[in-house]
């Protein structure tokens, strides 16, 4: 087996150089803080005492590893220079001082392993890919960057590397990729880099818990630089870092960039542990960032910075091995300058290549609606049983979904018995399970997440908004994230303020996320089959909880026909058979039921001949059928179960006005803008009803 040359073999005469020892002082500081003693200066610029150690690590580290660390440092220095010169845009979070953390773990990984990183990702990227050209081009906004200039400094992607700037957000994504490796029986592991400041994020602990329960091949590396941006650690972090991993029965490791050789051993041992045991591990790397958090905004103590500059391993190496340092720096500078020159010559991205052109509004085609008369919940369950049998990549994830319980609304009944390896009942961790599903989707699986109540989807929003919805575009269309998130919403069951809300308005404005609202008029199997076979981007499906027991397509009104559009997500139309409609009503989800109940009363009391339109897809919304109807009636009434302000009703009316101008009048019917009470008589008052529809319609006469 070939041995990598070390610094010792590359240099005949290695000179020892004194190194300042900050560890003892840091220990004193932490001990004093825990004992309630007024804190000493955190990082003195003088030795604590005793002999100054030499840098013997240089004799035990492969020269190629040190060379990569030097390349990272010189690349980061150049990026700061480019930013100061106005040649970069946005922001730059450099890792100067932390380079050996990146190179130690990259050296321990195999070619199939995956890295998920954070906002301070440049060193991890270069160490894993050796792609200095791509990094510089990406930050300079050029098409030759790994994401074509779309992602920039914090959002890099290759086949093995994924980064995002949201603190802690990539940890569950990494866990999802690790679960994908486990399900496929692969040896690959996934490493997620975080900083000590990220330990304030709850999603980290949700993921640690699930990773331990599911025995995932996930390594979390916490680069502890003792600051969360500009906040000293003792002001933002309680307790011991490693204890966080041990609390979940996760194996912990620890190292420091002060000892690169020792850190390489720690990295190798932690990677080997995860790979061979197929268990998660948590490794703390004490390191000291001697560059600003971002660009030039550094307000740390000057004496502290001087201390860490003096103890920095590369600065020590420069002093003890000046000739070798000079040659390595020369090669690194040449590599970085070449990358800059190539990036300067590369083209900038074109708007037309990034933005999709405006699509034409499809023509509306109608067909008779099906009359199924089977319960919606049964039909949804049937879809999962049938499709999981056909597609081995399909996974079902949620809380309390195992048999015999089968989920709060029994949609998962029988699934875990039929597919025990592909149904995952999780802890109460909506954010983490959504993130894990994102990672599974990026890895090629088709995960379906059940959020027990729609009210709880707020806990998943970061993973929907800043991860699932953005991966495809910010990674320049290299990946797809076909995650499906299902959740029941709506009231009328007296569940009270936190279990009765219709929160679709929080989901409608998320770009690249399709939002479906099932209703009692459309076969949910058809909708879910369309999602499964045609969608390659995130989908949220809202299932009104009162519809689960209703039979699909049993709404028949004398004198009215019922039709559906010919498309993946049908719009249903109920209209007069023998006369021209005089009022357009648009309702969706659970609100469709009260709109149906109001059709006869609108005629009996107000002489309105109603054309009711019930769309299944509410974002992006196809307005064709609605505009066609409003052109005929000149009146538009929108009914929704959530509150009115900034809801779908407002969007429908505004969009119609942009096309039809002032040729129609409009009103909205929605819930009162107060929390939904549990008392039945109060709930009936707060939620929209037929009486509210009649009141609003009178204003349109």
C-alpha positions as CSV (number, residue, x, y, z in Angstrom):
1,X,0.0,0.0,0.0
2,X,1.4,3.3,-1.1
3,X,2.1,5.8,1.7
4,X,1.5,9.5,1.2
5,X,4.6,11.6,1.7
6,X,4.6,13.6,4.9
7,X,6.2,17.0,5.4
8,X,9.1,15.3,7.0
9,X,9.9,13.4,3.8
10,X,9.5,16.5,1.7
11,X,11.9,18.7,3.8
12,X,15.3,17.6,4.9
13,X,15.6,20.0,7.8
14,X,12.4,20.6,9.8
15,X,12.7,23.4,12.3
16,X,10.6,23.3,15.4
17,X,8.7,26.5,16.3
18,X,7.2,27.5,19.6
19,X,3.4,27.3,19.6
20,X,1.1,29.1,22.0
21,X,-1.1,26.8,24.0
22,X,-4.6,28.2,24.3
23,X,-6.3,25.0,25.4
24,X,-5.5,25.3,29.1
25,X,-6.7,28.9,29.2
26,X,-9.9,27.8,27.5
27,X,-10.4,25.1,30.0
28,X,-9.9,27.6,32.8
29,X,-12.5,29.9,31.2
30,X,-15.1,27.2,30.8
31,X,-14.5,25.9,34.4
32,X,-14.8,29.4,35.8
33,X,-18.0,30.1,33.9
34,X,-19.6,26.9,35.2
35,X,-18.6,27.8,38.7
36,X,-20.1,31.2,38.5
37,X,-16.8,33.0,38.7
38,X,-16.3,36.2,36.8
39,X,-14.9,35.1,33.5
40,X,-11.2,35.5,32.7
41,X,-10.1,36.8,29.3
42,X,-11.1,34.0,26.9
43,X,-8.1,33.8,24.7
44,X,-4.9,35.4,26.0
45,X,-2.1,36.3,23.6
46,X,0.6,34.8,25.8
47,X,1.3,31.2,26.8
48,X,-0.3,29.8,29.9
49,X,3.0,28.4,31.1
50,X,5.3,25.5,30.6
51,X,7.2,24.5,27.5
52,X,6.0,25.8,24.2
53,X,5.2,22.7,22.1
54,X,6.7,22.3,18.6
55,X,4.6,21.4,15.6
56,X,5.4,17.7,15.4
57,X,2.2,17.2,13.5
58,X,3.9,18.3,10.3
59,X,5.9,15.0,10.3
60,X,2.7,13.0,10.5
61,X,0.5,14.7,8.0
62,X,0.6,13.9,4.2
63,X,2.1,16.8,2.2
64,X,-0.9,16.7,-0.1
65,X,-3.2,17.4,2.9
66,X,-1.2,20.4,4.0
67,X,-1.1,21.6,0.4
68,X,-4.9,21.5,0.2
69,X,-5.2,23.4,3.4
70,X,-2.9,26.1,2.0
71,X,-5.0,26.2,-1.2
72,X,-8.1,26.7,0.8
73,X,-6.5,29.6,2.7
74,X,-5.2,31.3,-0.4
75,X,-8.5,30.9,-2.1
76,X,-10.4,32.4,0.8
77,X,-8.0,35.3,0.9
78,X,-8.5,35.9,-2.8
79,X,-12.3,35.8,-2.4
80,X,-12.0,38.5,0.3
81,X,-9.8,40.6,-2.0
82,X,-12.3,40.1,-4.9
83,X,-15.1,41.2,-2.7
84,X,-13.3,44.3,-1.6
85,X,-12.6,45.1,-5.2
86,X,-16.3,44.9,-6.1
87,X,-15.9,41.8,-8.2
88,X,-18.1,39.6,-6.1
89,X,-21.6,40.2,-5.0
90,X,-23.6,39.1,-1.9
91,X,-21.5,37.9,1.0
92,X,-18.5,35.8,1.7
93,X,-18.1,33.6,4.8
94,X,-14.5,32.4,4.9
95,X,-13.0,29.6,6.9
96,X,-9.5,31.0,7.4
97,X,-8.1,29.2,10.5
98,X,-10.4,26.2,10.1
99,X,-8.9,24.6,7.0
100,X,-7.6,21.4,8.7
101,X,-11.1,20.5,9.7
102,X,-12.2,20.3,6.1
103,X,-9.1,18.5,4.8
104,X,-9.0,15.9,7.7
105,X,-12.6,14.7,7.1
106,X,-12.3,14.9,3.3
107,X,-9.2,12.7,3.4
108,X,-11.1,10.1,5.5
109,X,-14.0,9.8,3.1
110,X,-14.6,7.4,0.2
111,X,-15.6,8.4,-3.3
112,X,-19.3,7.5,-2.6
113,X,-19.6,9.5,0.6
114,X,-21.7,12.7,0.6
115,X,-21.1,16.0,2.4
116,X,-23.8,18.5,3.5
117,X,-22.5,21.8,4.5
118,X,-23.6,25.3,5.7
119,X,-22.9,28.9,5.0
120,X,-19.2,28.5,5.7
121,X,-18.7,25.8,3.1
122,X,-15.8,26.9,0.8
123,X,-13.2,24.8,2.6
124,X,-15.4,21.7,2.7
125,X,-16.1,22.1,-1.0
126,X,-12.4,22.4,-2.1
127,X,-11.3,19.7,0.2
128,X,-13.9,17.2,-1.2
129,X,-13.9,18.2,-4.8
130,X,-10.5,20.0,-5.5
131,X,-12.6,22.3,-7.7
132,X,-11.1,25.7,-7.1
133,X,-12.1,26.9,-10.6
134,X,-15.7,26.1,-9.9
135,X,-15.8,27.8,-6.5
136,X,-14.3,31.0,-7.8
137,X,-16.6,31.0,-10.8
138,X,-19.7,30.5,-8.7
139,X,-18.9,33.4,-6.4
140,X,-18.1,35.6,-9.4
141,X,-21.6,34.7,-10.8
142,X,-20.4,32.8,-13.9
143,X,-21.9,29.9,-15.7
144,X,-18.9,27.7,-15.1
145,X,-19.6,27.6,-11.4
146,X,-21.1,24.3,-10.0
147,X,-24.5,26.0,-9.8
148,X,-24.0,28.3,-12.8
149,X,-23.7,31.4,-10.6
150,X,-27.2,30.9,-9.2
151,X,-26.3,29.6,-5.8
152,X,-23.4,31.8,-4.9
153,X,-21.2,31.5,-1.8
154,X,-23.6,29.5,0.4
155,X,-25.4,27.2,-2.0
156,X,-23.1,24.8,-3.7
157,X,-23.9,21.5,-5.3
158,X,-22.2,18.6,-7.0
159,X,-23.2,15.0,-7.1
160,X,-21.6,14.5,-3.6
161,X,-21.8,18.0,-2.1
162,X,-24.8,20.0,-1.0
163,X,-24.7,23.3,1.0
164,X,-27.3,25.7,2.2
165,X,-27.0,28.9,4.4
166,X,-29.9,28.0,6.8
167,X,-28.4,27.1,10.2
168,X,-29.0,23.4,10.9
169,X,-31.3,23.0,8.0
170,X,-29.1,20.6,6.1
171,X,-28.7,18.2,9.1
172,X,-32.1,16.4,8.5
173,X,-31.5,16.5,4.7
174,X,-28.2,14.7,5.4
175,X,-30.0,12.2,7.6
176,X,-32.4,11.6,4.7
177,X,-29.6,10.9,2.4
178,X,-28.1,8.6,5.0
179,X,-31.4,6.7,5.3
180,X,-31.3,6.4,1.5
181,X,-27.9,4.7,1.7
182,X,-29.2,2.4,4.4
183,X,-32.3,1.4,2.5
184,X,-30.1,0.6,-0.6
185,X,-27.6,-1.4,1.4
186,X,-24.8,0.8,0.4
187,X,-21.6,1.5,2.4
188,X,-21.6,5.3,1.8
189,X,-22.0,7.6,4.7
190,X,-23.1,11.2,4.9
191,X,-21.3,13.9,6.8
192,X,-23.0,17.1,7.9
193,X,-20.9,20.1,9.0
194,X,-22.4,22.5,11.5
195,X,-20.9,25.3,13.7
196,X,-21.3,25.6,17.4
197,X,-23.8,28.4,16.9
198,X,-26.0,26.0,15.1
199,X,-26.5,24.1,18.4
200,X,-29.2,26.6,19.2
201,X,-31.4,25.1,16.5
202,X,-33.9,22.5,17.6
203,X,-33.9,20.7,14.3
204,X,-30.4,19.4,15.1
205,X,-31.7,17.6,18.2
206,X,-34.8,16.3,16.4
207,X,-32.4,14.8,13.8
208,X,-30.0,13.3,16.3
209,X,-32.9,11.6,18.0
210,X,-34.2,10.1,14.7
211,X,-30.7,9.2,13.5
212,X,-30.1,7.2,16.6
213,X,-33.5,5.5,16.6
214,X,-33.1,4.5,12.9
215,X,-29.4,3.8,13.2
216,X,-28.4,6.0,10.3
217,X,-24.9,6.2,8.8
218,X,-24.7,9.9,9.6
219,X,-21.6,11.8,10.9
220,X,-22.3,15.3,12.3
221,X,-19.1,17.4,12.6
222,X,-19.5,20.4,14.8
223,X,-16.8,23.0,14.1
224,X,-16.5,24.8,17.4
225,X,-15.0,28.2,16.8
226,X,-16.5,29.6,20.1
227,X,-18.6,32.2,18.4
228,X,-22.1,32.3,16.9
229,X,-21.4,35.1,14.4
230,X,-20.3,37.7,16.9
231,X,-21.7,36.3,20.1
232,X,-19.2,34.6,22.4
233,X,-20.1,31.0,23.1
234,X,-20.6,31.5,26.8
235,X,-23.4,33.9,26.1
236,X,-25.3,31.5,23.8
237,X,-24.5,28.0,24.7
238,X,-25.1,26.1,27.9
239,X,-23.7,22.8,28.9
240,X,-21.2,20.5,27.1
241,X,-21.2,20.2,23.4
242,X,-20.3,16.5,23.2
243,X,-23.0,15.7,25.8
244,X,-25.6,16.6,23.3
245,X,-24.7,13.6,21.2
246,X,-24.3,11.3,24.1
247,X,-27.8,12.2,25.3
248,X,-29.1,10.4,22.2
249,X,-26.7,7.4,22.6
250,X,-24.7,8.7,19.7
251,X,-21.0,8.0,19.7
252,X,-18.9,11.1,20.2
253,X,-15.4,12.1,19.1
254,X,-13.3,15.2,19.6
255,X,-10.3,16.8,18.0
256,X,-8.7,20.2,17.4
257,X,-7.2,21.9,14.4
258,X,-4.3,22.8,16.7
259,X,-3.2,19.2,16.2
260,X,-3.8,18.4,12.5
261,X,-2.3,15.0,12.7
262,X,-4.4,14.1,15.7
263,X,-7.4,15.5,14.0
264,X,-6.8,13.3,10.9
265,X,-6.8,10.3,13.3
266,X,-10.0,11.5,14.9
267,X,-11.6,12.0,11.5
268,X,-10.6,8.6,10.3
269,X,-11.9,6.9,13.4
270,X,-15.2,8.7,13.3
271,X,-15.7,8.0,9.6
272,X,-14.8,4.3,10.1
273,X,-17.1,4.0,13.1
274,X,-20.1,5.3,11.1
275,X,-19.2,3.2,8.1
276,X,-18.7,-0.1,9.9
277,X,-21.2,0.2,12.7
278,X,-23.9,1.9,10.5
279,X,-24.6,4.1,13.4
280,X,-24.5,7.9,13.7
281,X,-21.6,9.8,15.3
282,X,-21.0,13.3,16.5
283,X,-17.5,14.8,16.3
284,X,-16.6,18.1,17.9
285,X,-13.6,20.0,16.3
286,X,-12.3,22.8,18.3
287,X,-11.0,25.4,15.8
288,X,-10.5,29.1,15.7
289,X,-11.7,31.3,12.9
290,X,-9.1,34.1,12.4
291,X,-11.1,35.6,9.6
292,X,-14.3,37.7,10.1
293,X,-17.7,36.0,10.2
294,X,-18.6,37.6,6.9
295,X,-16.5,39.9,4.8
296,X,-15.0,42.4,7.2
297,X,-17.4,42.6,10.0
298,X,-15.2,41.4,12.9
299,X,-15.7,43.0,16.3
300,X,-13.8,40.4,18.4
301,X,-11.0,41.5,20.7
302,X,-7.8,42.3,18.9
303,X,-5.7,40.6,21.5
304,X,-7.8,37.4,21.1
305,X,-7.4,37.5,17.3
306,X,-3.6,38.0,17.6
307,X,-3.4,35.0,20.0
308,X,-5.2,32.8,17.5
309,X,-3.2,34.1,14.6
310,X,-0.1,33.1,16.5
311,X,-1.3,29.6,17.4
312,X,-2.8,29.0,13.9
313,X,-1.2,25.8,12.5
314,X,-0.6,27.1,9.0
315,X,0.9,30.3,10.4
316,X,3.2,28.1,12.6
317,X,4.0,26.0,9.6
318,X,5.0,29.1,7.7
319,X,7.5,30.0,10.4
320,X,8.9,26.5,10.9
321,X,9.0,25.5,7.2
322,X,9.4,28.7,5.3
323,X,10.8,27.2,2.1
324,X,8.1,24.5,1.8
325,X,5.4,27.0,2.8
326,X,6.7,29.4,0.0
327,X,6.5,26.7,-2.6
328,X,3.0,25.5,-1.5
329,X,1.8,29.1,-1.4
330,X,3.2,29.8,-4.8
331,X,1.4,26.8,-6.3
332,X,-1.8,27.7,-4.5
333,X,-1.7,31.3,-5.6
334,X,-1.1,30.2,-9.2
335,X,-4.1,27.8,-9.0
336,X,-6.3,30.5,-7.5
337,X,-5.2,33.2,-10.0
338,X,-5.9,30.8,-12.9
339,X,-9.3,30.2,-11.4
340,X,-9.9,33.9,-11.3
341,X,-8.7,34.4,-14.9
342,X,-10.9,31.6,-16.2
343,X,-13.9,32.9,-14.3
344,X,-13.3,36.4,-15.7
345,X,-13.4,35.0,-19.2
346,X,-16.5,32.8,-18.5
347,X,-19.9,34.0,-19.6
348,X,-22.5,35.3,-17.2
349,X,-25.8,33.5,-16.9
350,X,-28.6,34.6,-19.2
351,X,-32.0,35.6,-17.9
352,X,-33.7,33.5,-20.5
353,X,-31.8,30.4,-19.4
354,X,-32.9,30.9,-15.8
355,X,-36.5,32.0,-16.1
356,X,-39.2,29.9,-17.7
357,X,-41.1,31.8,-20.3
358,X,-44.8,32.7,-19.6
359,X,-47.0,29.7,-20.3
360,X,-50.1,30.0,-22.3
361,X,-53.4,29.4,-20.5
362,X,-54.7,25.9,-21.4
363,X,-58.0,25.6,-23.1
364,X,-60.7,24.3,-20.8
365,X,-62.2,20.9,-21.7
366,X,-65.0,19.3,-19.7
367,X,-66.3,15.8,-19.2
368,X,-69.1,14.3,-17.0
369,X,-68.0,13.9,-13.4
370,X,-67.6,10.5,-12.0
371,X,-70.0,9.2,-9.3
372,X,-67.8,7.0,-7.1
373,X,-69.7,7.0,-3.8
374,X,-66.9,5.6,-1.8
375,X,-65.3,7.3,1.2
376,X,-62.4,9.7,0.6
377,X,-60.2,8.3,3.3
378,X,-60.7,4.7,2.0
379,X,-59.7,5.9,-1.5
380,X,-56.6,7.6,-0.3
381,X,-55.5,4.5,1.6
382,X,-56.2,2.5,-1.5
383,X,-53.9,4.7,-3.5
384,X,-51.0,4.1,-1.1
385,X,-51.6,0.3,-0.9
386,X,-51.6,0.0,-4.7
387,X,-48.8,2.4,-5.6
388,X,-46.4,1.2,-2.9
389,X,-46.9,-2.3,-4.4
390,X,-45.9,-0.9,-7.8
391,X,-43.1,1.5,-6.9
392,X,-40.4,0.3,-4.5
393,X,-39.0,3.9,-4.2
394,X,-42.2,5.1,-2.5
395,X,-41.9,5.7,1.3
396,X,-44.5,6.7,3.9
397,X,-43.4,8.8,6.8
398,X,-45.3,10.2,9.7
399,X,-46.2,10.1,13.4
400,X,-48.2,7.2,14.8
401,X,-48.7,5.6,11.3
402,X,-47.8,2.0,12.2
403,X,-50.5,-0.6,12.4
404,X,-52.8,-1.2,14.2
405,X,-53.3,2.5,14.7
406,X,-52.6,3.5,11.1
407,X,-52.4,7.3,11.6
408,X,-54.8,9.7,13.3
409,X,-57.3,9.5,10.3
410,X,-56.4,5.9,9.3
411,X,-55.0,6.8,5.9
412,X,-52.0,4.6,6.7
413,X,-54.1,1.6,7.8
414,X,-52.4,-1.6,6.6
415,X,-49.4,0.0,5.1
416,X,-46.8,-1.0,7.7
417,X,-48.0,-4.6,7.6
418,X,-47.7,-4.7,3.8
419,X,-44.5,-2.7,3.5
420,X,-42.7,-2.9,6.9
421,X,-39.4,-1.6,5.5
422,X,-40.9,1.4,3.8
423,X,-43.2,2.9,6.5
424,X,-41.6,5.0,9.1
425,X,-43.4,6.0,12.3
426,X,-41.4,8.9,13.7
427,X,-41.1,11.0,16.9
428,X,-43.1,14.2,17.1
429,X,-40.6,16.1,14.9
430,X,-42.4,17.8,12.0
431,X,-39.4,19.8,10.9
432,X,-36.9,16.9,11.0
433,X,-39.2,14.4,9.2
434,X,-39.8,17.0,6.5
435,X,-36.1,17.6,6.1
436,X,-35.4,13.8,6.1
437,X,-38.0,13.4,3.4
438,X,-36.2,16.2,1.4
439,X,-32.9,14.2,1.7
440,X,-34.7,11.0,0.6
441,X,-36.2,12.9,-2.4
442,X,-32.8,14.3,-3.5
443,X,-31.4,10.7,-3.3
444,X,-34.1,9.4,-5.7
445,X,-36.8,8.1,-3.4
446,X,-40.5,9.2,-3.5
447,X,-41.3,10.1,0.1
448,X,-44.8,10.9,1.3
449,X,-44.9,12.8,4.7
450,X,-48.0,12.8,6.8
451,X,-48.3,15.9,9.1
452,X,-50.9,14.7,11.6
453,X,-52.8,18.1,11.7
454,X,-52.4,20.9,9.3
455,X,-51.9,23.3,12.1
456,X,-48.5,21.7,12.7
457,X,-47.2,22.3,9.2
458,X,-45.9,25.6,10.5
459,X,-43.1,23.6,12.1
460,X,-42.2,22.3,8.7
461,X,-42.2,25.6,6.8
462,X,-38.4,26.2,6.9
463,X,-37.8,22.8,5.2
464,X,-40.5,23.6,2.7
465,X,-39.6,27.2,2.0
466,X,-35.8,27.3,2.3
467,X,-35.0,23.8,1.2
468,X,-37.5,21.7,-0.8
469,X,-38.7,24.6,-2.9
470,X,-35.3,26.0,-3.7
471,X,-33.0,23.0,-4.3
472,X,-33.9,22.6,-8.0
473,X,-33.4,26.2,-9.0
474,X,-30.6,27.3,-6.6
475,X,-28.6,24.2,-7.6
476,X,-29.1,25.2,-11.3
477,X,-31.5,22.4,-12.1
478,X,-29.1,19.6,-11.2
479,X,-31.5,18.0,-8.7
480,X,-35.2,17.3,-8.2
481,X,-37.0,17.1,-4.9
482,X,-40.3,15.3,-5.4
483,X,-41.4,15.3,-1.8
484,X,-45.1,15.1,-1.0
485,X,-46.4,16.5,2.2
486,X,-50.0,15.6,3.2
487,X,-52.0,17.1,6.0
488,X,-55.6,17.4,7.2
489,X,-56.9,20.9,7.8
490,X,-60.2,22.5,8.7
491,X,-62.7,22.8,11.5
492,X,-66.2,21.6,12.3
493,X,-65.0,18.9,14.7
494,X,-64.7,21.1,17.8
495,X,-60.9,20.5,18.1
496,X,-60.2,24.0,19.1
497,X,-57.8,26.8,18.2
498,X,-54.7,24.8,17.4
499,X,-56.3,21.8,15.6
500,X,-58.9,23.4,13.4
501,X,-57.2,25.9,11.2
502,X,-57.1,26.1,7.4
503,X,-53.7,27.6,6.8
504,X,-53.4,27.3,3.0
505,X,-52.6,31.0,2.7
506,X,-49.2,30.2,4.3
507,X,-48.4,27.8,1.5
508,X,-49.8,29.6,-1.6
509,X,-46.9,32.0,-2.0
510,X,-44.1,29.4,-2.0
511,X,-42.6,29.3,-5.5
512,X,-42.0,25.9,-7.0
513,X,-44.4,24.2,-4.6
514,X,-47.7,22.8,-5.9
515,X,-50.5,23.0,-3.5
516,X,-53.5,20.7,-3.8
517,X,-56.8,21.0,-1.9
518,X,-58.8,17.7,-2.1
519,X,-62.6,18.0,-2.0
520,X,-65.6,15.7,-1.9
521,X,-66.2,16.0,-5.7
522,X,-62.9,14.5,-7.1
523,X,-61.5,11.0,-6.8
524,X,-58.3,11.4,-4.6
525,X,-56.7,8.4,-6.3
526,X,-56.7,10.3,-9.6
527,X,-55.1,13.3,-7.9
528,X,-52.4,11.3,-6.1
529,X,-51.6,9.2,-9.2
530,X,-51.1,12.5,-11.1
531,X,-48.7,13.7,-8.4
532,X,-46.8,10.4,-8.3
533,X,-46.3,10.1,-12.0
534,X,-46.0,13.7,-13.1
535,X,-44.6,15.9,-10.3
536,X,-40.8,16.2,-9.8
537,X,-41.0,19.1,-7.4
538,X,-42.5,19.5,-3.9
539,X,-46.2,19.1,-3.5
540,X,-48.4,19.9,-0.4
541,X,-51.8,18.2,-0.3
542,X,-54.5,19.6,2.0
543,X,-57.1,17.0,3.0
544,X,-60.1,18.5,4.8
545,X,-60.6,16.3,7.8
546,X,-64.4,16.4,7.6
547,X,-64.2,14.9,4.0
548,X,-62.5,11.7,5.0
549,X,-65.8,10.0,5.8
550,X,-67.7,11.6,2.9
551,X,-68.5,9.7,-0.3
552,X,-66.9,11.1,-3.4
553,X,-69.2,12.5,-6.0
554,X,-72.5,12.0,-4.2
555,X,-73.5,15.7,-4.6
556,X,-76.5,15.7,-6.9
557,X,-78.7,18.8,-7.2
558,X,-81.9,18.8,-9.2
559,X,-81.7,21.0,-12.2
560,X,-77.9,21.2,-12.1
561,X,-75.2,19.2,-14.1
562,X,-71.8,18.2,-12.7
563,X,-68.7,18.2,-14.8
564,X,-64.9,18.1,-14.4
565,X,-62.0,19.5,-16.4
566,X,-59.9,17.0,-18.3
567,X,-56.6,17.4,-16.5
568,X,-54.4,16.0,-13.7
569,X,-56.0,18.1,-11.0
570,X,-59.6,18.6,-12.1
571,X,-61.8,21.6,-11.4
572,X,-65.4,20.5,-10.9
573,X,-68.3,22.6,-12.2
574,X,-71.9,22.5,-11.0
575,X,-74.1,24.6,-13.2
576,X,-77.8,25.1,-14.2
577,X,-78.8,22.7,-17.0
578,X,-81.4,24.8,-18.8
579,X,-80.6,28.4,-18.0
580,X,-77.7,30.9,-18.2
581,X,-75.8,31.2,-14.8
582,X,-76.0,34.6,-13.1
583,X,-73.5,34.1,-10.3
584,X,-70.0,32.5,-10.2
585,X,-69.1,30.9,-6.9
586,X,-65.6,29.5,-6.4
587,X,-64.9,27.3,-3.4
588,X,-62.3,24.7,-2.6
589,X,-61.4,22.1,0.0
590,X,-63.8,21.8,2.9
591,X,-65.6,25.1,1.8
592,X,-66.9,23.3,-1.3
593,X,-69.5,21.5,1.0
594,X,-71.1,24.6,2.3
595,X,-71.1,26.2,-1.2
596,X,-73.0,23.1,-2.5
597,X,-75.5,23.5,0.3
598,X,-76.1,27.1,-0.6
599,X,-76.9,26.6,-4.3
600,X,-80.7,26.0,-3.8
601,X,-81.0,28.8,-1.3
602,X,-79.2,31.3,-3.6
603,X,-81.9,30.6,-6.1
604,X,-84.9,30.4,-3.7
605,X,-84.0,33.5,-1.8
606,X,-82.1,35.7,-4.3
607,X,-83.0,34.3,-7.7
608,X,-79.3,33.6,-8.5
609,X,-78.6,30.8,-10.9
610,X,-75.2,29.6,-9.5
611,X,-72.3,28.2,-11.4
612,X,-70.1,26.6,-8.7
613,X,-66.4,26.0,-9.5
614,X,-64.3,23.8,-7.2
615,X,-60.6,23.7,-8.2
616,X,-58.3,20.9,-6.9
617,X,-55.0,22.7,-7.5
618,X,-54.9,26.0,-5.7
619,X,-51.2,26.9,-6.4
620,X,-50.3,27.6,-9.1
621,X,-54.0,28.3,-9.9
622,X,-55.3,27.9,-13.4
623,X,-57.9,30.7,-13.9
624,X,-59.3,29.5,-17.2
625,X,-62.6,28.0,-16.0
626,X,-63.1,30.9,-13.5
627,X,-62.6,33.6,-16.1
628,X,-64.8,31.8,-18.5
629,X,-67.6,31.8,-16.0
630,X,-67.2,35.3,-14.7
631,X,-67.3,36.7,-18.3
632,X,-70.8,35.2,-18.4
633,X,-72.1,36.1,-15.0
634,X,-70.4,39.3,-14.1
635,X,-70.4,38.3,-10.5
636,X,-67.8,36.5,-8.4
637,X,-68.2,35.1,-4.9
638,X,-65.2,33.2,-3.4
639,X,-65.7,30.9,-0.4
640,X,-62.8,29.8,1.8
641,X,-62.6,28.2,5.2
642,X,-59.5,30.2,6.4
643,X,-59.6,33.9,7.1
644,X,-60.0,36.3,4.2
645,X,-57.1,38.7,4.4
646,X,-54.3,37.8,2.0
647,X,-56.0,34.5,1.2
648,X,-56.8,32.6,-2.0
649,X,-60.0,34.6,-2.5
650,X,-58.1,37.8,-2.6
651,X,-55.7,36.3,-5.2
652,X,-58.5,35.0,-7.4
653,X,-60.3,38.3,-7.4
654,X,-57.1,40.3,-8.1
655,X,-56.1,37.9,-10.9
656,X,-59.5,38.1,-12.5
657,X,-59.4,41.9,-12.3
658,X,-56.1,42.0,-14.1
659,X,-57.7,40.2,-17.0
660,X,-61.4,41.3,-16.9
661,X,-60.9,44.8,-15.5
662,X,-64.0,46.3,-13.9
663,X,-66.5,44.2,-15.8
664,X,-67.6,42.2,-12.7
665,X,-68.3,42.7,-9.0
666,X,-66.9,40.4,-6.3
667,X,-67.2,39.4,-2.7
668,X,-65.4,37.0,-0.3
669,X,-66.8,34.6,2.3
670,X,-64.3,33.4,4.9
671,X,-63.8,32.6,8.5
672,X,-63.8,35.3,11.2
673,X,-60.3,36.6,12.0
674,X,-60.2,35.0,15.5
675,X,-58.9,31.7,16.8
676,X,-61.4,28.9,16.1
677,X,-63.1,28.0,19.4
678,X,-63.9,24.5,20.6
679,X,-67.5,25.2,21.7
680,X,-69.7,24.0,18.9
681,X,-72.0,27.0,18.8
682,X,-69.0,29.4,18.7
683,X,-67.2,27.3,16.1
684,X,-70.3,27.5,13.8
685,X,-70.3,31.3,14.2
686,X,-66.6,31.7,13.4
687,X,-66.4,29.4,10.4
688,X,-68.2,30.4,7.2
689,X,-71.7,29.0,6.6
690,X,-74.5,29.1,4.1
691,X,-75.9,32.2,5.8
692,X,-72.7,34.0,5.2
693,X,-72.9,33.1,1.5
694,X,-76.4,34.5,1.2
695,X,-75.3,37.7,3.0
696,X,-72.4,38.3,0.6
697,X,-74.5,37.4,-2.5
698,X,-77.1,40.0,-1.6
699,X,-74.3,42.6,-1.9
700,X,-73.9,41.5,-5.5
701,X,-77.5,42.0,-6.6
